[in-house]
Amino acid sequence: MSFVNIGFGNIVNMQKVIAVVNPDAAPVKRLVQAAREEQRVVDATQGRKTKAVLVMENRQLILSAMQPETIAKRHEAVSSLRSEKEGRST
């Protein structure tokens, strides 16, 4: 599994993430609103401005106060560290 910190000590399994998107686009805002009404939103922003929306396999949305680029870089770092570690063990 590939866990990544998405801010404020909140950790997500990136293998279950379909997309990390910017919340400013109108279609994403509608998606978040619909998910709120269906109680499928996990708000991990700690009251800060939402800067990324993580779309999960199970249709849940996770709101993060971190930029999508930052989350992607953290995921990349974890993935490269993991592959490096696997390369040494074989």
PyMOL commands that set and color helices and strands:
alter all, ss='L'
color gray80, all
select helices_A, chain A and resi 14-16+26-37+68-89
alter helices_A, ss='H'
color red, helices_A
select strands_A, chain A and resi 3-5+11-13+17-21+41-43+52-56+61-64
alter strands_A, ss='S'
color yellow, strands_A
deselect
rebuild
show_as cartoon
